[in-house]
Amino acid sequence: MGYQGERPAVPPQSNLDDRETLVSEHKHKGKTCRQSAAVFNVVNSIIGSGIIGLPYSMKQAGFPLGILLLFWVSYVTDFSLVLLVKGGTLSGTDTYQSLVNKTFGFPGYLVLSVLQFLYPFIAMISYNIITGDTLSKVFQRIPGVDPENVFIGRHLIIVLSTVAFTLPLSLYRDVAKLGKISLISTVLTTLILGIVMARVVSLGPYVPKTEDAWVFAKPNAIQAVGVMSFGDLFENYCRNDDLVTFGRFCYGVTVILTYPMECFVTREVIANVFFGGTLSSVVHIVVTVVIITVATLVSLLIDCLGIVLELNGALCAAPLIFIIPSACYLKLSEEPRTHSDKIMSCVMLPIGAVVMVVGFVMAVRNPQDCTHGQEMFYCFPDNFSFTNISVTHFQLTTQLSVLNVTIFQ
Protein backbone atom coordinates (compact mmCIF):
# COMPACT_ATOMS: atom_id res chain seq x y z
CA MET A 1 0.00 0.00 0.00
CA GLY A 2 1.28 3.41 -0.86
CA TYR A 3 1.63 6.13 1.78
CA GLN A 4 -1.48 8.20 2.33
CA GLY A 5 -0.90 11.50 4.14
CA GLU A 6 -3.29 12.60 6.84
CA ARG A 7 -6.08 14.74 5.53
CA PRO A 8 -6.49 17.99 7.44
CA ALA A 9 -9.32 17.97 9.89
CA VAL A 10 -12.17 20.14 8.71
CA PRO A 11 -14.33 21.51 11.51
CA PRO A 12 -18.05 21.08 11.13
CA GLN A 13 -19.87 23.87 9.30
CA SER A 14 -21.81 24.72 12.44
CA ASN A 15 -18.57 25.46 14.32
CA LEU A 16 -17.38 27.72 11.50
CA ASP A 17 -20.64 29.63 11.56
CA ASP A 18 -20.41 30.05 15.34
CA ARG A 19 -16.85 31.38 15.10
CA GLU A 20 -17.76 33.82 12.33
CA THR A 21 -20.71 35.00 14.37
CA LEU A 22 -18.55 35.54 17.47
CA VAL A 23 -15.90 37.43 15.47
CA SER A 24 -18.56 39.55 13.79
CA GLU A 25 -20.23 40.33 17.11
CA HIS A 26 -16.86 41.22 18.66
CA LYS A 27 -16.01 43.60 15.81
CA HIS A 28 -19.47 45.17 15.94
CA LYS A 29 -19.23 45.61 19.70
CA GLY A 30 -15.80 47.20 19.38
CA LYS A 31 -17.04 49.58 16.69
CA THR A 32 -20.06 50.52 18.81
CA CYS A 33 -17.86 51.17 21.85
CA ARG A 34 -15.56 53.43 19.85
CA GLN A 35 -18.52 55.33 18.43
CA SER A 36 -19.95 55.82 21.93
CA ALA A 37 -16.58 57.01 23.19
CA ALA A 38 -16.34 59.46 20.29
CA VAL A 39 -19.80 60.83 21.10
CA PHE A 40 -18.93 61.39 24.77
CA ASN A 41 -15.60 62.98 23.86
CA VAL A 42 -17.28 65.36 21.44
CA VAL A 43 -19.93 66.31 24.01
CA ASN A 44 -17.26 66.84 26.65
CA SER A 45 -15.14 69.00 24.37
CA ILE A 46 -18.08 71.08 23.15
CA ILE A 47 -19.92 71.52 26.46
CA GLY A 48 -17.43 70.52 29.13
CA SER A 49 -16.83 72.94 31.96
CA GLY A 50 -17.07 75.97 29.65
CA ILE A 51 -20.84 76.08 30.06
CA ILE A 52 -20.29 77.38 33.61
CA GLY A 53 -18.68 80.51 32.19
CA LEU A 54 -21.57 81.54 29.95
CA PRO A 55 -23.12 83.89 32.56
CA TYR A 56 -19.93 85.96 32.50
CA SER A 57 -20.27 86.43 28.77
CA MET A 58 -23.91 87.46 29.23
CA LYS A 59 -22.79 90.02 31.81
CA GLN A 60 -20.16 91.41 29.46
CA ALA A 61 -22.45 91.71 26.45
CA GLY A 62 -25.80 92.42 28.10
CA PHE A 63 -28.24 89.55 28.61
CA PRO A 64 -30.48 90.01 25.52
CA LEU A 65 -27.55 90.64 23.19
CA GLY A 66 -25.59 87.86 24.89
CA ILE A 67 -28.31 85.34 24.04
CA LEU A 68 -28.34 86.51 20.42
CA LEU A 69 -24.56 86.34 20.24
CA LEU A 70 -24.60 82.82 21.67
CA PHE A 71 -26.92 81.59 18.92
CA TRP A 72 -24.96 83.53 16.30
CA VAL A 73 -21.60 82.09 17.40
CA SER A 74 -23.15 78.60 17.42
CA TYR A 75 -24.42 79.06 13.87
CA VAL A 76 -21.15 80.51 12.63
CA THR A 77 -19.20 77.65 14.22
CA ASP A 78 -21.45 75.11 12.53
CA PHE A 79 -21.14 76.92 9.20
CA SER A 80 -17.35 77.04 9.57
CA LEU A 81 -17.32 73.25 9.94
CA VAL A 82 -19.37 72.99 6.74
CA LEU A 83 -16.87 75.24 4.96
CA LEU A 84 -13.99 73.08 6.17
CA VAL A 85 -15.67 69.95 4.82
CA LYS A 86 -16.37 71.62 1.47
CA GLY A 87 -12.83 72.99 1.37
CA GLY A 88 -11.45 69.54 2.07
CA THR A 89 -13.52 68.11 -0.78
CA LEU A 90 -12.32 70.79 -3.20
CA SER A 91 -8.66 70.35 -2.22
CA GLY A 92 -8.70 66.58 -1.77
CA THR A 93 -7.64 66.81 1.89
CA ASP A 94 -9.15 65.39 5.05
CA THR A 95 -7.70 67.48 7.90
CA TYR A 96 -7.72 71.16 8.85
CA GLN A 97 -3.91 71.32 8.67
CA SER A 98 -3.66 69.70 5.25
CA LEU A 99 -6.43 71.96 3.92
CA VAL A 100 -4.60 75.13 4.98
CA ASN A 101 -1.30 73.72 3.74
CA LYS A 102 -2.81 72.98 0.34
CA THR A 103 -4.48 76.41 0.17
CA PHE A 104 -1.89 78.80 1.61
CA GLY A 105 1.28 76.72 1.65
CA PHE A 106 3.70 76.11 4.49
CA PRO A 107 3.45 79.64 6.02
CA GLY A 108 -0.31 79.24 6.39
CA TYR A 109 0.22 75.79 7.87
CA LEU A 110 2.60 77.21 10.50
CA VAL A 111 0.20 80.01 11.45
CA LEU A 112 -2.63 77.52 11.86
CA SER A 113 -0.43 75.20 13.91
CA VAL A 114 0.56 78.00 16.29
CA LEU A 115 -3.09 78.97 16.78
CA GLN A 116 -4.16 75.36 17.24
CA PHE A 117 -1.46 74.89 19.87
CA LEU A 118 -1.99 78.12 21.83
CA TYR A 119 -5.75 77.89 22.15
CA PRO A 120 -5.91 74.54 24.02
CA PHE A 121 -2.62 75.19 25.82
CA ILE A 122 -3.96 78.36 27.43
CA ALA A 123 -7.15 76.45 28.21
CA MET A 124 -5.00 73.91 30.09
CA ILE A 125 -3.49 76.73 32.14
CA SER A 126 -6.92 78.13 32.96
CA TYR A 127 -8.17 74.65 33.94
CA ASN A 128 -5.29 74.32 36.40
CA ILE A 129 -6.08 77.67 37.97
CA ILE A 130 -9.78 76.86 38.22
CA THR A 131 -8.97 73.48 39.78
CA GLY A 132 -6.76 75.07 42.43
CA ASP A 133 -9.19 77.87 43.27
CA THR A 134 -12.28 75.65 43.28
CA LEU A 135 -11.03 72.61 45.19
CA SER A 136 -9.23 74.76 47.79
CA LYS A 137 -12.64 76.18 48.77
CA VAL A 138 -14.03 72.65 48.94
CA PHE A 139 -11.30 71.39 51.27
CA GLN A 140 -11.66 74.46 53.49
CA ARG A 141 -15.17 73.24 54.32
CA ILE A 142 -13.84 70.04 55.91
CA PRO A 143 -14.44 70.28 59.69
CA GLY A 144 -11.28 70.97 61.66
CA VAL A 145 -9.23 72.05 58.64
CA ASP A 146 -7.44 75.38 58.99
CA PRO A 147 -8.21 77.57 55.95
CA GLU A 148 -4.56 78.66 55.94
CA ASN A 149 -3.27 75.08 55.86
CA VAL A 150 -0.63 74.75 53.15
CA PHE A 151 -1.91 71.30 52.19
CA ILE A 152 -5.17 72.77 50.90
CA GLY A 153 -3.53 75.70 49.15
CA ARG A 154 -4.21 76.18 45.44
CA HIS A 155 -0.57 75.59 44.43
CA LEU A 156 -0.32 72.17 46.08
CA ILE A 157 -3.74 71.18 44.76
CA ILE A 158 -2.67 72.07 41.22
CA VAL A 159 0.50 69.98 41.54
CA LEU A 160 -1.25 66.99 43.13
CA SER A 161 -4.14 66.97 40.64
CA THR A 162 -1.64 67.16 37.80
CA VAL A 163 0.53 64.28 39.05
CA ALA A 164 -2.35 62.06 40.18
CA PHE A 165 -4.96 62.65 37.47
CA THR A 166 -4.33 64.90 34.49
CA LEU A 167 -0.85 63.57 33.61
CA PRO A 168 -1.81 59.85 33.68
CA LEU A 169 -4.98 60.51 31.68
CA SER A 170 -3.11 62.62 29.16
CA LEU A 171 -0.58 59.84 28.53
CA TYR A 172 -3.16 57.77 26.63
CA ARG A 173 -2.32 57.52 22.95
CA ASP A 174 -5.89 56.80 21.83
CA VAL A 175 -8.44 59.51 22.54
CA ALA A 176 -11.19 56.88 22.45
CA LYS A 177 -9.95 55.62 25.82
CA LEU A 178 -11.19 58.88 27.34
CA GLY A 179 -14.79 58.03 26.42
CA LYS A 180 -15.76 56.86 29.92
CA ILE A 181 -13.97 59.84 31.44
CA SER A 182 -15.92 62.17 29.17
CA LEU A 183 -19.17 60.44 30.17
CA ILE A 184 -18.42 61.09 33.85
CA SER A 185 -17.58 64.71 33.07
CA THR A 186 -20.87 65.15 31.19
CA VAL A 187 -22.88 63.65 34.06
CA LEU A 188 -21.15 65.95 36.55
CA THR A 189 -21.88 68.95 34.34
CA THR A 190 -25.55 67.99 34.41
CA LEU A 191 -25.43 67.84 38.23
CA ILE A 192 -23.79 71.26 38.31
CA LEU A 193 -26.56 72.75 36.18
CA GLY A 194 -29.11 71.22 38.53
CA ILE A 195 -27.40 72.80 41.54
CA VAL A 196 -27.25 76.19 39.83
CA MET A 197 -30.95 76.00 38.94
CA ALA A 198 -31.80 75.02 42.53
CA ARG A 199 -29.94 78.05 43.83
CA VAL A 200 -31.65 80.30 41.27
CA VAL A 201 -34.97 79.33 42.86
CA SER A 202 -33.83 79.54 46.48
CA LEU A 203 -31.58 82.62 46.32
CA GLY A 204 -33.16 84.64 43.53
CA PRO A 205 -35.62 86.59 45.70
CA TYR A 206 -32.88 87.61 48.17
CA VAL A 207 -30.04 88.77 45.92
CA PRO A 208 -30.12 92.52 45.18
CA LYS A 209 -31.06 93.35 41.62
CA THR A 210 -28.39 94.72 39.31
CA GLU A 211 -29.40 98.06 37.81
CA ASP A 212 -28.26 97.28 34.27
CA ALA A 213 -29.08 93.56 34.31
CA TRP A 214 -31.53 93.82 31.40
CA VAL A 215 -29.67 96.36 29.31
CA PHE A 216 -29.83 95.07 25.75
CA ALA A 217 -26.17 95.66 24.88
CA LYS A 218 -22.97 96.73 26.65
CA PRO A 219 -19.66 98.08 25.34
CA ASN A 220 -17.86 94.81 26.14
CA ALA A 221 -19.94 92.75 23.70
CA ILE A 222 -16.93 92.13 21.44
CA GLN A 223 -14.96 90.77 24.38
CA ALA A 224 -17.87 88.48 25.22
CA VAL A 225 -17.57 86.78 21.83
CA GLY A 226 -13.96 85.87 22.55
CA VAL A 227 -14.56 84.52 26.04
CA MET A 228 -17.83 82.66 25.56
CA SER A 229 -16.33 79.58 27.19
CA PHE A 230 -14.46 81.02 30.20
CA GLY A 231 -15.38 82.35 33.67
CA ASP A 232 -16.43 80.81 37.00
CA LEU A 233 -20.07 81.07 38.03
CA PHE A 234 -19.34 79.60 41.47
CA GLU A 235 -17.50 82.78 42.50
CA ASN A 236 -20.95 84.28 43.08
CA TYR A 237 -21.83 81.87 45.90
CA CYS A 238 -20.85 81.92 49.56
CA ARG A 239 -18.28 79.47 50.87
CA ASN A 240 -20.56 78.25 53.66
CA ASP A 241 -23.17 76.95 51.22
CA ASP A 242 -22.95 73.15 51.45
CA LEU A 243 -24.89 72.46 48.26
CA VAL A 244 -22.67 74.84 46.30
CA THR A 245 -19.61 73.25 47.92
CA PHE A 246 -20.70 69.93 46.40
CA GLY A 247 -21.20 71.75 43.10
CA ARG A 248 -17.68 73.17 43.35
CA PHE A 249 -16.34 69.66 43.91
CA CYS A 250 -18.17 68.42 40.81
CA TYR A 251 -16.88 71.40 38.87
CA GLY A 252 -13.28 70.75 39.93
CA VAL A 253 -13.54 67.10 38.90
CA THR A 254 -15.13 68.08 35.59
CA VAL A 255 -12.28 70.47 34.81
CA ILE A 256 -9.71 67.79 35.66
CA LEU A 257 -11.46 65.29 33.37
CA THR A 258 -11.71 67.82 30.52
CA TYR A 259 -8.02 68.75 30.73
CA PRO A 260 -6.70 65.68 28.82
CA MET A 261 -8.82 66.57 25.77
CA GLU A 262 -6.91 69.83 25.44
CA CYS A 263 -3.56 68.10 25.99
CA PHE A 264 -4.33 65.67 23.15
CA VAL A 265 -4.76 68.61 20.76
CA THR A 266 -1.52 70.34 21.74
CA ARG A 267 0.44 67.08 21.48
CA GLU A 268 -1.10 66.31 18.09
CA VAL A 269 -0.01 69.70 16.76
CA ILE A 270 3.57 69.15 17.92
CA ALA A 271 3.55 65.63 16.45
CA ASN A 272 2.38 66.93 13.06
CA VAL A 273 4.78 69.87 12.88
CA PHE A 274 7.98 68.31 14.23
CA PHE A 275 7.62 64.53 13.99
CA GLY A 276 5.64 63.87 10.84
CA GLY A 277 2.49 62.98 12.75
CA THR A 278 3.89 59.93 14.54
CA LEU A 279 5.48 59.75 18.00
CA SER A 280 7.40 56.80 19.38
CA SER A 281 6.47 55.63 22.87
CA VAL A 282 9.39 57.46 24.48
CA VAL A 283 8.88 60.70 22.53
CA HIS A 284 5.13 60.49 23.26
CA ILE A 285 5.81 60.42 27.01
CA VAL A 286 8.47 63.14 26.86
CA VAL A 287 6.33 65.53 24.81
CA THR A 288 3.32 64.99 27.07
CA VAL A 289 5.34 65.56 30.25
CA VAL A 290 6.97 68.71 28.84
CA ILE A 291 3.62 70.22 27.75
CA ILE A 292 1.94 69.52 31.08
CA THR A 293 4.95 70.68 33.10
CA VAL A 294 5.11 74.02 31.31
CA ALA A 295 1.34 74.51 31.65
CA THR A 296 1.55 73.68 35.37
CA LEU A 297 4.45 76.06 36.00
CA VAL A 298 2.66 78.92 34.27
CA SER A 299 -0.54 78.25 36.23
CA LEU A 300 1.47 78.30 39.48
CA LEU A 301 2.98 81.69 38.61
CA ILE A 302 -0.25 83.34 37.43
CA ASP A 303 -3.47 83.35 39.43
CA CYS A 304 -5.52 85.70 37.26
CA LEU A 305 -5.90 84.90 33.58
CA GLY A 306 -8.68 87.31 32.67
CA ILE A 307 -6.76 89.33 30.09
CA VAL A 308 -4.91 86.24 28.83
CA LEU A 309 -8.20 84.45 28.19
CA GLU A 310 -9.60 87.45 26.36
CA LEU A 311 -6.47 87.65 24.22
CA ASN A 312 -6.72 83.90 23.61
CA GLY A 313 -10.30 84.25 22.44
CA ALA A 314 -9.60 87.25 20.25
CA LEU A 315 -6.27 86.23 18.72
CA CYS A 316 -6.77 82.45 18.50
CA ALA A 317 -10.47 81.58 18.48
CA ALA A 318 -11.53 84.28 16.03
CA PRO A 319 -9.05 83.26 13.29
CA LEU A 320 -9.71 79.54 13.81
CA ILE A 321 -13.49 79.90 13.60
CA PHE A 322 -14.17 82.96 11.46
CA ILE A 323 -11.21 83.87 9.27
CA ILE A 324 -9.28 80.78 8.15
CA PRO A 325 -12.22 78.55 7.06
CA SER A 326 -13.76 81.44 5.11
CA ALA A 327 -10.45 82.35 3.47
CA CYS A 328 -9.80 78.74 2.42
CA TYR A 329 -13.24 78.36 0.88
CA LEU A 330 -13.09 81.68 -0.95
CA LYS A 331 -9.74 80.79 -2.50
CA LEU A 332 -10.70 77.23 -3.49
CA SER A 333 -14.32 77.60 -4.56
CA GLU A 334 -15.18 78.38 -8.17
CA GLU A 335 -18.81 79.15 -7.39
CA PRO A 336 -20.14 82.53 -8.54
CA ARG A 337 -19.90 85.43 -6.12
CA THR A 338 -23.65 85.37 -5.63
CA HIS A 339 -23.56 81.83 -4.23
CA SER A 340 -24.87 81.71 -0.65
CA ASP A 341 -21.73 80.07 0.77
CA LYS A 342 -19.51 82.72 -0.81
CA ILE A 343 -21.70 85.53 0.45
CA MET A 344 -21.63 84.11 3.97
CA SER A 345 -17.86 83.62 3.79
CA CYS A 346 -17.41 87.22 2.65
CA VAL A 347 -19.43 88.32 5.68
CA MET A 348 -17.68 86.05 8.19
CA LEU A 349 -14.14 87.00 7.20
CA PRO A 350 -14.33 90.74 7.96
CA ILE A 351 -16.45 90.13 11.06
CA GLY A 352 -13.77 87.77 12.33
CA ALA A 353 -11.12 90.39 11.64
CA VAL A 354 -13.15 93.00 13.56
CA VAL A 355 -13.64 90.64 16.52
CA MET A 356 -9.91 89.90 16.55
CA VAL A 357 -8.70 93.50 16.34
CA VAL A 358 -11.33 95.16 18.54
CA GLY A 359 -11.22 92.32 21.06
CA PHE A 360 -7.46 92.68 21.33
CA VAL A 361 -7.61 96.47 21.76
CA MET A 362 -10.37 96.30 24.37
CA ALA A 363 -8.63 93.52 26.30
CA VAL A 364 -5.48 95.62 26.53
CA ARG A 365 -7.17 98.95 27.27
CA ASN A 366 -9.86 97.60 29.61
CA PRO A 367 -8.39 94.60 31.43
CA GLN A 368 -10.63 92.66 33.78
CA ASP A 369 -10.31 93.03 37.52
CA CYS A 370 -8.95 89.88 39.16
CA THR A 371 -11.56 89.22 41.84
CA HIS A 372 -11.55 85.44 42.02
CA GLY A 373 -11.34 84.02 45.53
CA GLN A 374 -13.06 87.05 47.10
CA GLU A 375 -16.33 86.65 48.92
CA MET A 376 -19.33 88.55 47.57
CA PHE A 377 -20.58 91.35 49.81
CA TYR A 378 -23.71 89.43 50.82
CA CYS A 379 -21.58 86.65 52.34
CA PHE A 380 -19.89 88.79 55.01
CA PRO A 381 -22.40 88.91 57.93
CA ASP A 382 -21.66 86.16 60.46
CA ASN A 383 -25.34 85.50 61.15
CA PHE A 384 -26.29 85.45 57.47
CA SER A 385 -26.57 82.26 55.43
CA PHE A 386 -28.51 81.52 52.29
CA THR A 387 -28.80 77.91 53.35
CA ASN A 388 -30.42 78.80 56.69
CA ILE A 389 -34.15 78.64 55.97
CA SER A 390 -35.07 80.03 59.41
CA VAL A 391 -33.83 83.50 58.47
CA THR A 392 -36.78 85.65 57.52
CA HIS A 393 -37.11 87.59 54.29
CA PHE A 394 -37.18 90.83 56.26
CA GLN A 395 -33.87 90.02 57.98
CA LEU A 396 -32.23 89.11 54.70
CA THR A 397 -33.43 92.27 52.97
CA THR A 398 -32.38 94.48 55.88
CA GLN A 399 -28.89 92.95 56.14
CA LEU A 400 -28.29 93.18 52.41
CA SER A 401 -29.51 96.78 52.22
CA VAL A 402 -27.40 97.94 55.16
CA LEU A 403 -24.31 96.13 53.88
CA ASN A 404 -24.82 97.42 50.36
CA VAL A 405 -25.05 101.00 51.57
CA THR A 406 -22.01 100.55 53.82
CA ILE A 407 -19.80 99.14 51.10
CA PHE A 408 -20.69 101.43 48.24
CA GLN A 409 -20.93 104.77 50.01
C-alpha positions in Angstrom: 0.0 0.0 0.0 1.3 3.4 -0.9 1.6 6.1 1.8 -1.5 8.2 2.3 -0.9 11.5 4.1 -3.3 12.6 6.8 -6.1 14.7 5.5 -6.5 18.0 7.4 -9.3 18.0 9.9 -12.2 20.1 8.7 -14.3 21.5 11.5 -18.0 21.1 11.1 -19.9 23.9 9.3 -21.8 24.7 12.4 -18.6 25.5 14.3 -17.4 27.7 11.5 -20.6 29.6 11.6 -20.4 30.1 15.3 -16.9 31.4 15.1 -17.8 33.8 12.3 -20.7 35.0 14.4 -18.5 35.5 17.5 -15.9 37.4 15.5 -18.6 39.5 13.8 -20.2 40.3 17.1 -16.9 41.2 18.7 -16.0 43.6 15.8 -19.5 45.2 15.9 -19.2 45.6 19.7 -15.8 47.2 19.4 -17.0 49.6 16.7 -20.1 50.5 18.8 -17.9 51.2 21.9 -15.6 53.4 19.8 -18.5 55.3 18.4 -20.0 55.8 21.9 -16.6 57.0 23.2 -16.3 59.5 20.3 -19.8 60.8 21.1 -18.9 61.4 24.8 -15.6 63.0 23.9 -17.3 65.4 21.4 -19.9 66.3 24.0 -17.3 66.8 26.7 -15.1 69.0 24.4 -18.1 71.1 23.1 -19.9 71.5 26.5 -17.4 70.5 29.1 -16.8 72.9 32.0 -17.1 76.0 29.6 -20.8 76.1 30.1 -20.3 77.4 33.6 -18.7 80.5 32.2 -21.6 81.5 30.0 -23.1 83.9 32.6 -19.9 86.0 32.5 -20.3 86.4 28.8 -23.9 87.5 29.2 -22.8 90.0 31.8 -20.2 91.4 29.5 -22.4 91.7 26.5 -25.8 92.4 28.1 -28.2 89.6 28.6 -30.5 90.0 25.5 -27.6 90.6 23.2 -25.6 87.9 24.9 -28.3 85.3 24.0 -28.3 86.5 20.4 -24.6 86.3 20.2 -24.6 82.8 21.7 -26.9 81.6 18.9 -25.0 83.5 16.3 -21.6 82.1 17.4 -23.2 78.6 17.4 -24.4 79.1 13.9 -21.1 80.5 12.6 -19.2 77.6 14.2 -21.4 75.1 12.5 -21.1 76.9 9.2 -17.4 77.0 9.6 -17.3 73.3 9.9 -19.4 73.0 6.7 -16.9 75.2 5.0 -14.0 73.1 6.2 -15.7 70.0 4.8 -16.4 71.6 1.5 -12.8 73.0 1.4 -11.5 69.5 2.1 -13.5 68.1 -0.8 -12.3 70.8 -3.2 -8.7 70.3 -2.2 -8.7 66.6 -1.8 -7.6 66.8 1.9 -9.2 65.4 5.1 -7.7 67.5 7.9 -7.7 71.2 8.8 -3.9 71.3 8.7 -3.7 69.7 5.2 -6.4 72.0 3.9 -4.6 75.1 5.0 -1.3 73.7 3.7 -2.8 73.0 0.3 -4.5 76.4 0.2 -1.9 78.8 1.6 1.3 76.7 1.6 3.7 76.1 4.5 3.5 79.6 6.0 -0.3 79.2 6.4 0.2 75.8 7.9 2.6 77.2 10.5 0.2 80.0 11.5 -2.6 77.5 11.9 -0.4 75.2 13.9 0.6 78.0 16.3 -3.1 79.0 16.8 -4.2 75.4 17.2 -1.5 74.9 19.9 -2.0 78.1 21.8 -5.7 77.9 22.1 -5.9 74.5 24.0 -2.6 75.2 25.8 -4.0 78.4 27.4 -7.2 76.4 28.2 -5.0 73.9 30.1 -3.5 76.7 32.1 -6.9 78.1 33.0 -8.2 74.7 33.9 -5.3 74.3 36.4 -6.1 77.7 38.0 -9.8 76.9 38.2 -9.0 73.5 39.8 -6.8 75.1 42.4 -9.2 77.9 43.3 -12.3 75.7 43.3 -11.0 72.6 45.2 -9.2 74.8 47.8 -12.6 76.2 48.8 -14.0 72.6 48.9 -11.3 71.4 51.3 -11.7 74.5 53.5 -15.2 73.2 54.3 -13.8 70.0 55.9 -14.4 70.3 59.7 -11.3 71.0 61.7 -9.2 72.1 58.6 -7.4 75.4 59.0 -8.2 77.6 55.9 -4.6 78.7 55.9 -3.3 75.1 55.9 -0.6 74.7 53.2 -1.9 71.3 52.2 -5.2 72.8 50.9 -3.5 75.7 49.1 -4.2 76.2 45.4 -0.6 75.6 44.4 -0.3 72.2 46.1 -3.7 71.2 44.8 -2.7 72.1 41.2 0.5 70.0 41.5 -1.2 67.0 43.1 -4.1 67.0 40.6 -1.6 67.2 37.8 0.5 64.3 39.0 -2.3 62.1 40.2 -5.0 62.6 37.5 -4.3 64.9 34.5 -0.9 63.6 33.6 -1.8 59.9 33.7 -5.0 60.5 31.7 -3.1 62.6 29.2 -0.6 59.8 28.5 -3.2 57.8 26.6 -2.3 57.5 22.9 -5.9 56.8 21.8 -8.4 59.5 22.5 -11.2 56.9 22.4 -10.0 55.6 25.8 -11.2 58.9 27.3 -14.8 58.0 26.4 -15.8 56.9 29.9 -14.0 59.8 31.4 -15.9 62.2 29.2 -19.2 60.4 30.2 -18.4 61.1 33.8 -17.6 64.7 33.1 -20.9 65.1 31.2 -22.9 63.6 34.1 -21.1 65.9 36.6 -21.9 69.0 34.3 -25.6 68.0 34.4 -25.4 67.8 38.2 -23.8 71.3 38.3 -26.6 72.8 36.2 -29.1 71.2 38.5 -27.4 72.8 41.5 -27.2 76.2 39.8 -30.9 76.0 38.9 -31.8 75.0 42.5 -29.9 78.1 43.8 -31.7 80.3 41.3 -35.0 79.3 42.9 -33.8 79.5 46.5 -31.6 82.6 46.3 -33.2 84.6 43.5 -35.6 86.6 45.7 -32.9 87.6 48.2 -30.0 88.8 45.9 -30.1 92.5 45.2 -31.1 93.4 41.6 -28.4 94.7 39.3 -29.4 98.1 37.8 -28.3 97.3 34.3 -29.1 93.6 34.3 -31.5 93.8 31.4 -29.7 96.4 29.3 -29.8 95.1 25.7 -26.2 95.7 24.9 -23.0 96.7 26.6 -19.7 98.1 25.3 -17.9 94.8 26.1 -19.9 92.7 23.7 -16.9 92.1 21.4 -15.0 90.8 24.4 -17.9 88.5 25.2 -17.6 86.8 21.8 -14.0 85.9 22.6 -14.6 84.5 26.0 -17.8 82.7 25.6 -16.3 79.6 27.2 -14.5 81.0 30.2 -15.4 82.3 33.7 -16.4 80.8 37.0 -20.1 81.1 38.0 -19.3 79.6 41.5 -17.5 82.8 42.5 -21.0 84.3 43.1 -21.8 81.9 45.9 -20.9 81.9 49.6 -18.3 79.5 50.9 -20.6 78.3 53.7 -23.2 76.9 51.2 -22.9 73.2 51.4 -24.9 72.5 48.3 -22.7 74.8 46.3 -19.6 73.2 47.9 -20.7 69.9 46.4 -21.2 71.7 43.1 -17.7 73.2 43.4 -16.3 69.7 43.9 -18.2 68.4 40.8 -16.9 71.4 38.9 -13.3 70.8 39.9 -13.5 67.1 38.9 -15.1 68.1 35.6 -12.3 70.5 34.8 -9.7 67.8 35.7 -11.5 65.3 33.4 -11.7 67.8 30.5 -8.0 68.8 30.7 -6.7 65.7 28.8 -8.8 66.6 25.8 -6.9 69.8 25.4 -3.6 68.1 26.0 -4.3 65.7 23.2 -4.8 68.6 20.8 -1.5 70.3 21.7 0.4 67.1 21.5 -1.1 66.3 18.1 0.0 69.7 16.8 3.6 69.1 17.9 3.6 65.6 16.4 2.4 66.9 13.1 4.8 69.9 12.9 8.0 68.3 14.2 7.6 64.5 14.0 5.6 63.9 10.8 2.5 63.0 12.8 3.9 59.9 14.5 5.5 59.7 18.0 7.4 56.8 19.4 6.5 55.6 22.9 9.4 57.5 24.5 8.9 60.7 22.5 5.1 60.5 23.3 5.8 60.4 27.0 8.5 63.1 26.9 6.3 65.5 24.8 3.3 65.0 27.1 5.3 65.6 30.2 7.0 68.7 28.8 3.6 70.2 27.8 1.9 69.5 31.1 5.0 70.7 33.1 5.1 74.0 31.3 1.3 74.5 31.7 1.6 73.7 35.4 4.5 76.1 36.0 2.7 78.9 34.3 -0.5 78.3 36.2 1.5 78.3 39.5 3.0 81.7 38.6 -0.2 83.3 37.4 -3.5 83.3 39.4 -5.5 85.7 37.3 -5.9 84.9 33.6 -8.7 87.3 32.7 -6.8 89.3 30.1 -4.9 86.2 28.8 -8.2 84.4 28.2 -9.6 87.5 26.4 -6.5 87.6 24.2 -6.7 83.9 23.6 -10.3 84.3 22.4 -9.6 87.3 20.2 -6.3 86.2 18.7 -6.8 82.5 18.5 -10.5 81.6 18.5 -11.5 84.3 16.0 -9.0 83.3 13.3 -9.7 79.5 13.8 -13.5 79.9 13.6 -14.2 83.0 11.5 -11.2 83.9 9.3 -9.3 80.8 8.1 -12.2 78.5 7.1 -13.8 81.4 5.1 -10.5 82.4 3.5 -9.8 78.7 2.4 -13.2 78.4 0.9 -13.1 81.7 -1.0 -9.7 80.8 -2.5 -10.7 77.2 -3.5 -14.3 77.6 -4.6 -15.2 78.4 -8.2 -18.8 79.1 -7.4 -20.1 82.5 -8.5 -19.9 85.4 -6.1 -23.6 85.4 -5.6 -23.6 81.8 -4.2 -24.9 81.7 -0.7 -21.7 80.1 0.8 -19.5 82.7 -0.8 -21.7 85.5 0.4 -21.6 84.1 4.0 -17.9 83.6 3.8 -17.4 87.2 2.6 -19.4 88.3 5.7 -17.7 86.1 8.2 -14.1 87.0 7.2 -14.3 90.7 8.0 -16.5 90.1 11.1 -13.8 87.8 12.3 -11.1 90.4 11.6 -13.1 93.0 13.6 -13.6 90.6 16.5 -9.9 89.9 16.6 -8.7 93.5 16.3 -11.3 95.2 18.5 -11.2 92.3 21.1 -7.5 92.7 21.3 -7.6 96.5 21.8 -10.4 96.3 24.4 -8.6 93.5 26.3 -5.5 95.6 26.5 -7.2 98.9 27.3 -9.9 97.6 29.6 -8.4 94.6 31.4 -10.6 92.7 33.8 -10.3 93.0 37.5 -9.0 89.9 39.2 -11.6 89.2 41.8 -11.5 85.4 42.0 -11.3 84.0 45.5 -13.1 87.1 47.1 -16.3 86.7 48.9 -19.3 88.6 47.6 -20.6 91.4 49.8 -23.7 89.4 50.8 -21.6 86.7 52.3 -19.9 88.8 55.0 -22.4 88.9 57.9 -21.7 86.2 60.5 -25.3 85.5 61.1 -26.3 85.4 57.5 -26.6 82.3 55.4 -28.5 81.5 52.3 -28.8 77.9 53.4 -30.4 78.8 56.7 -34.1 78.6 56.0 -35.1 80.0 59.4 -33.8 83.5 58.5 -36.8 85.7 57.5 -37.1 87.6 54.3 -37.2 90.8 56.3 -33.9 90.0 58.0 -32.2 89.1 54.7 -33.4 92.3 53.0 -32.4 94.5 55.9 -28.9 92.9 56.1 -28.3 93.2 52.4 -29.5 96.8 52.2 -27.4 97.9 55.2 -24.3 96.1 53.9 -24.8 97.4 50.4 -25.1 101.0 51.6 -22.0 100.6 53.8 -19.8 99.1 51.1 -20.7 101.4 48.2 -20.9 104.8 50.0 
